[in-house]
Amino acid sequence: MIFFIKYLYRMRQLNKATMLATQLFDGDINQALIWMGTKNSALFDFTPAEYIIGGRGESVIGWLKGRL
């Protein structure tokens, strides 16, 4: 049950980050999805999506909020 709750929380963070990235790219969902799936050296060569699923979503969401 705990795993399921953690999974749902991370999926919610992934959704939130994708929505924020879409805003950052002026509503272009395709660019946001490309960004979410591109390895990033600031994230130790993980993609933003991998970083979020790995349990570090708050840092990605905070970074995105700071850019808006």
HELIX and SHEET records of a PDB file:
HELIX    1   1 ILE A    2  LEU A   24  1                                  23    
HELIX    2   2 ILE A   29  MET A   36  1                                   8    
HELIX    3   3 SER A   41  LEU A   43  5                                   3    
HELIX    4   4 PRO A   48  TYR A   51  1                                   4    
HELIX    5   5 ILE A   52  ARG A   56  3                                   5    
HELIX    6   6 GLY A   57  ARG A   67  1                                  11    
END                                                                             
